[in-house]
Amino acid sequence: MGEPATAEPDPAGAGDGVIATRALTKRFRGGQLAVDGLDLTVPAGSVFGFLGPNGSGKTTTIRMLMGLIEPTSGTARVLGQPMPRAARSVLPHVGALIEGPALYGFLSGGDNLMRYDAADPTADPRTRRARVTAALDRVGLTAAAGKKTKAYSLGMKQRLGLAAALLQPRRLLVLDEPTNGLDPQGMREIRTLVRELASDGTTVFLSSHLLDEIEQVCTHAAVMARGRLITQGAVADLAAGTRGRLVVTTPDAGDAARVLKEQGTGDIVVGDDRVTGEPPDRDLAEVNAALVSAGVRVRGFTVERASLEDAFVALTGEGFDVAG
Ligand SMILES: Nc1ncnc2c1ncn2[C@@H]1O[C@H](COP(=O)(O)OP(=O)(O)OP(=O)(O)O)[C@@H](O)[C@H]1O
C-alpha cells in the first residue's frame, strides 16, 4: 500500500484498521524485549480490548502507537498514517487517557478542563466554555464541576480525564487501564461511558488486565502475553474457539473423577458434588454412558460456555493474573 499523498488522516478510517501494526517490536536499552513482532488490526467502530497480564507489553505498545516512543523495528499506523512520523496530523483526532490524567488539585474540574482546552492550539478560545460544559455533561460531572479535583474520587478523576479526551470530536479513543484502581461503582461508570462513546461510532481501544471487563465491554480483543500477540478477533469468536469445561454434577464425585480420567478428560477438579474437566476429544454421549455404567449417579452433565479466560488458558497454558 502506498503512502497517502496528504498529511490528513485517511478519511475512510483506514481500510486496514484504525490501528494497524506490522512486526512492531520494542527492545529497551537494558535488553528487555517488551513488544515482540506485534501484528495488530483494530477495526473501525470496534471497542477493542487490549488484554494481558501486568508486564505483557500493553503500555509499551500504546506509547508506540501514540508516538511517545520509537519502535525498535516494525511499523505502526494510526488512522492510516505512520507513527510516530505523522503524529502531528494524527493526534488531534485521537483522545488518549494514559496512566491517569494530570490534574491540578487546587483547581475545580471545570477549570482543569479549561486549562486542557487552552493548551490545544487548534481550540478556539471563544467556544472554550461551551466545549468544557459539553464534556463535563458527557461524563456526568456537571454537578461536581465547581469542586476542587483534590476532593474528587479516583473514578471522578478518571471521568474528568475522559472529558479532557473528549473536548474535541475524536475518531479514536485510547484508554490505558481506564478502570485500574477504581471501586466496583467507579468501574461500572467508566464501562457505561465507554459503551456510550462507542455507540456513536468512535473507535475505542482500551487496555485491561481484567478478562471480565473485556468480555463485558469489548466487541473485539487482542490477547498479549510476554510481549507477544496470542490471538485477536471478535470477542465472541475468541471464546467460541475454545471448548468450555465439562461439568458433571453427582454425589459420587470420586468415582466420577476416576471414570472421567479413563475417558480422557484433562485437568480434572473434584468438588463436593461436582467434577469439572477439559472435555475429551470424543463423543460426550459415550463419556456420559461410561459414567452411568460404572454406577455413578449423574445428576447433571453439561459443557459450560467457554469464557475468554478459558481461551487465554488454552492458548497460553498459563493462568491469568487477575490481581488488581
Ligand atoms: N522504559 C523501560 N525500560 C526498560 N524496560 C521497560 C521499560 N518500560 C517497560 N519495560 C518492561 O517492558 C515489559 C512490558 O511492560 P509494559 O509496561 O508495556 O507492560 P504492561 O502490559 O503495560 O503492564 P502494566 O499493566 O504493568 O503496565 C515489562 O517487562 C517492563 O518491565
The ligand as a Gaussian input file, in Angstrom:
#p B3LYP/6-31G(d) Opt

LIG

0 1
 N       11.418000       2.195000      29.970000
 C       11.633000       0.890000      30.133000
 N       12.876000       0.368000      30.223000
 C       13.090000      -0.957000      30.373000
 N       12.097000      -1.873000      30.447000
 C       10.834000      -1.431000      30.378000
 C       10.516000      -0.042000      30.224000
 N        9.167000       0.097000      30.168000
 C        8.654000      -1.142000      30.300000
 N        9.644000      -2.066000      30.420000
 C        9.465000      -3.522000      30.540000
 O        8.775000      -3.992000      29.413000
 C        7.841000      -5.008000      29.767000
 C        6.446000      -4.624000      29.322000
 O        5.997000      -3.521000      30.094000
 P        4.626000      -2.755000      29.857000
 O        4.545000      -1.649000      30.840000
 O        4.495000      -2.422000      28.424000
 O        3.577000      -3.881000      30.213000
 P        2.023000      -3.739000      30.513000
 O        1.397000      -4.913000      29.856000
 O        1.527000      -2.406000      30.131000
 O        1.969000      -3.917000      32.060000
 P        1.354000      -2.954000      33.160000
 O       -0.106000      -3.229000      33.139000
 O        2.028000      -3.429000      34.411000
 O        1.753000      -1.557000      32.796000
 C        7.965000      -5.204000      31.262000
 O        8.813000      -6.296000      31.497000
 C        8.601000      -3.912000      31.722000
 O        9.379000      -4.132000      32.879000

